[in-house]
Amino acid sequence: MKKDIHPENYRIVAFKDMSNDDVFLTKSTAATSETLEVDGVEYPLIKMEISRTSHPFYTGKSKLIDTAGRIDKFKNKYAKFKK
C-alpha cells in the first residue's frame, strides 16, 4: 500500500439537517469553522439542506422544499400568459 495517501484531519463531525434539525455524528474530513455541542462534547458542524431524515425517497412522504421562493417567482412571472 502507498504511504501517506489518507487525510490527516479525519475526525468525528456533527451533520445537521436544517429542514428538521436532525443531528447525526459521523467521521469526515470536511472543513468547517462552526461547532455544535452534542451530549456535552463539542464537534465541528456541517449544515445540510436535506438528509436521510428529510429526503422523500427515505421518508416515503412527498414534501416540497422551496427555500428561495423560486416556485412563486415562476408562477408570478408566467401568470400573464395563463388564460
MARSE-30261 format. One record per residue (C-alpha): residue in one letter; z, x, y. Coordinates in nm, 4 decimals, decimal comma. Layout:
N
[rec "A" [Z X Y]],
...
END
This chain:
83
[rec "M" [0,0000 0,0000 0,0000]],
[rec "K" [-0,0623 0,1069 0,3565]],
[rec "K" [0,2368 0,2149 0,5621]],
[rec "D" [0,3305 0,0638 0,8995]],
[rec "I" [0,0991 -0,2387 0,8838]],
[rec "H" [0,3732 -0,5007 0,9143]],
[rec "P" [0,5022 -0,6071 1,2569]],
[rec "E" [0,8381 -0,4723 1,3711]],
[rec "N" [0,9583 -0,7848 1,5573]],
[rec "Y" [0,9707 -1,0199 1,2563]],
[rec "R" [1,2777 -1,2385 1,3211]],
[rec "I" [1,4131 -1,5936 1,2934]],
[rec "V" [1,2727 -1,8182 1,5687]],
[rec "A" [1,3523 -2,1791 1,6673]],
[rec "F" [1,0445 -2,4034 1,6960]],
[rec "K" [1,0979 -2,7233 1,8985]],
[rec "D" [0,8667 -3,0248 1,8798]],
[rec "M" [0,8591 -3,1555 2,2376]],
[rec "S" [0,7397 -3,5047 2,1381]],
[rec "N" [1,0509 -3,5876 1,9306]],
[rec "D" [1,2939 -3,2969 1,9998]],
[rec "D" [1,2988 -3,1872 1,6349]],
[rec "V" [1,4020 -2,8214 1,5906]],
[rec "F" [1,3423 -2,6037 1,2857]],
[rec "L" [1,4051 -2,2366 1,2162]],
[rec "T" [1,1609 -2,0007 1,0508]],
[rec "K" [1,0587 -1,6367 1,0690]],
[rec "S" [0,7929 -1,5417 1,3211]],
[rec "T" [0,6589 -1,2628 1,5396]],
[rec "A" [0,5607 -1,4963 1,8259]],
[rec "A" [0,6613 -1,3632 2,1675]],
[rec "T" [0,8770 -1,5778 2,3949]],
[rec "S" [1,1227 -1,5374 2,6796]],
[rec "E" [1,3091 -1,8652 2,6210]],
[rec "T" [1,6086 -1,9101 2,3887]],
[rec "L" [1,7841 -2,2043 2,2233]],
[rec "E" [2,1301 -2,2263 2,0714]],
[rec "V" [2,1380 -2,3784 1,7216]],
[rec "D" [2,4737 -2,4102 1,5404]],
[rec "G" [2,6346 -2,1587 1,7742]],
[rec "V" [2,3639 -1,8929 1,7291]],
[rec "E" [2,1038 -1,8169 1,9970]],
[rec "Y" [1,7415 -1,7904 1,8771]],
[rec "P" [1,4115 -1,7235 2,0554]],
[rec "L" [1,2430 -2,0602 2,1317]],
[rec "I" [0,8797 -2,1631 2,0812]],
[rec "K" [0,7869 -2,5075 2,2211]],
[rec "M" [0,5208 -2,7118 2,0401]],
[rec "E" [0,3383 -3,0326 2,1320]],
[rec "I" [0,3191 -3,1575 1,7733]],
[rec "S" [0,4658 -3,0532 1,4372]],
[rec "R" [0,5055 -3,1826 1,0846]],
[rec "T" [0,7663 -3,4360 1,2011]],
[rec "S" [0,5380 -3,5982 1,4588]],
[rec "H" [0,1826 -3,5486 1,3257]],
[rec "P" [0,0273 -3,8757 1,1986]],
[rec "F" [-0,1016 -3,7075 0,8812]],
[rec "Y" [0,2514 -3,6197 0,7691]],
[rec "T" [0,4354 -3,9239 0,9074]],
[rec "G" [0,1836 -4,1851 0,7905]],
[rec "K" [0,2009 -4,3516 1,1329]],
[rec "S" [-0,0822 -4,3584 1,3813]],
[rec "K" [0,0527 -4,2632 1,7221]],
[rec "L" [-0,1391 -4,1906 2,0411]],
[rec "I" [-0,0066 -3,8944 2,2372]],
[rec "D" [-0,1559 -3,8748 2,5845]],
[rec "T" [0,0478 -3,6306 2,7922]],
[rec "A" [-0,2072 -3,5772 3,0677]],
[rec "G" [-0,3257 -3,9379 3,1211]],
[rec "R" [-0,6783 -3,8467 3,0110]],
[rec "I" [-0,7468 -4,1818 2,8468]],
[rec "D" [-0,6534 -4,3761 3,1611]],
[rec "K" [-0,8706 -4,1472 3,3745]],
[rec "F" [-1,1652 -4,2046 3,1388]],
[rec "K" [-1,1200 -4,5834 3,1399]],
[rec "N" [-1,0949 -4,5954 3,5199]],
[rec "K" [-1,3997 -4,3725 3,5631]],
[rec "Y" [-1,6251 -4,5838 3,3408]],
[rec "A" [-1,4795 -4,9293 3,4185]],
[rec "K" [-1,7545 -4,9896 3,6772]],
[rec "F" [-2,0213 -4,9784 3,4022]],
[rec "K" [-1,8485 -5,2442 3,1928]],
[rec "K" [-1,9981 -5,5919 3,2260]],
END
